[in-house]
Amino acid sequence: MKASTPSSSGSKATTTPRHLQATAIVGGALIGFLVMKTREARSQLENVTHTACLQGDLSAQDAALVHQLLAASPRTNLI
């Protein structure tokens, strides 16, 4: 019995660039915060944004947008 081996000309698995993954994660946390407006959602958004910035996967413009949104939503108004 012969086992077939994949050809090098076949399609290969690809992965999404890290900066796009970070943008998607921060975007999901941002939507969660805007919908739920809880301390937990805010904390999640702050954490993923901070991590993405530290790793260099989130642009300065995107990070500034998140920070502006958080500044406009004081912690005391959260449920």
C-alpha positions as CSV (number, residue, x, y, z in Angstrom):
1,M,0.0,0.0,0.0
2,K,1.4,3.4,-1.0
3,A,0.9,6.5,1.0
4,S,0.4,9.6,-1.1
5,T,2.5,12.6,-0.3
6,P,1.3,16.1,-0.9
7,S,2.8,17.9,-3.9
8,S,4.7,21.1,-3.3
9,S,2.5,22.8,-5.9
10,G,-0.6,22.2,-3.8
11,S,-2.2,24.8,-1.6
12,K,-0.6,25.5,1.7
13,A,-2.0,26.6,5.0
14,T,-1.6,30.3,5.6
15,T,-1.8,32.2,8.8
16,T,-3.2,35.7,9.4
17,P,-0.6,38.4,10.2
18,R,-0.3,39.1,13.9
19,H,-1.3,42.8,13.6
20,L,-4.5,41.8,11.9
21,Q,-5.2,39.2,14.7
22,A,-4.5,41.9,17.3
23,T,-6.9,44.3,15.5
24,A,-9.6,41.7,15.5
25,I,-9.2,40.9,19.2
26,V,-9.2,44.6,20.2
27,G,-12.2,45.2,17.9
28,G,-14.1,42.4,19.5
29,A,-13.3,43.7,23.0
30,L,-14.3,47.2,21.8
31,I,-17.7,46.0,20.6
32,G,-18.2,44.1,23.8
33,F,-17.4,47.2,25.8
34,L,-19.8,49.4,23.8
35,V,-22.6,46.9,24.1
36,M,-22.2,45.8,27.7
37,K,-20.6,48.8,29.3
38,T,-19.4,46.8,32.3
39,R,-16.2,47.1,34.3
40,E,-15.2,43.7,33.1
41,A,-15.7,44.6,29.5
42,R,-13.7,47.8,30.0
43,S,-10.9,45.9,31.8
44,Q,-10.8,43.4,28.9
45,L,-10.6,46.2,26.3
46,E,-7.8,47.9,28.3
47,N,-5.9,44.7,28.7
48,V,-6.0,43.5,25.1
49,T,-5.2,47.0,23.9
50,H,-2.2,47.3,26.2
51,T,-0.9,43.9,25.3
52,A,-1.2,44.6,21.5
53,C,0.6,47.9,21.9
54,L,3.4,46.3,23.9
55,Q,3.9,43.6,21.2
56,G,3.8,46.3,18.5
57,D,0.8,44.7,16.8
58,L,-1.6,47.7,17.2
59,S,-1.0,51.0,15.4
60,A,-0.6,54.2,17.4
61,Q,-3.7,55.6,15.6
62,D,-5.8,52.6,16.6
63,A,-4.5,52.7,20.2
64,A,-5.3,56.4,20.4
65,L,-8.8,55.8,19.2
66,V,-9.4,53.2,22.0
67,H,-7.9,55.6,24.6
68,Q,-10.2,58.4,23.4
69,L,-13.2,56.2,23.7
70,L,-12.2,55.0,27.2
71,A,-11.5,58.6,28.3
72,A,-15.1,59.6,27.1
73,S,-16.6,56.7,29.2
74,P,-15.6,57.4,32.9
75,R,-15.4,54.4,35.1
76,T,-18.0,55.8,37.5
77,N,-20.8,55.5,35.0
78,L,-20.3,51.8,34.5
79,I,-22.6,49.2,35.9
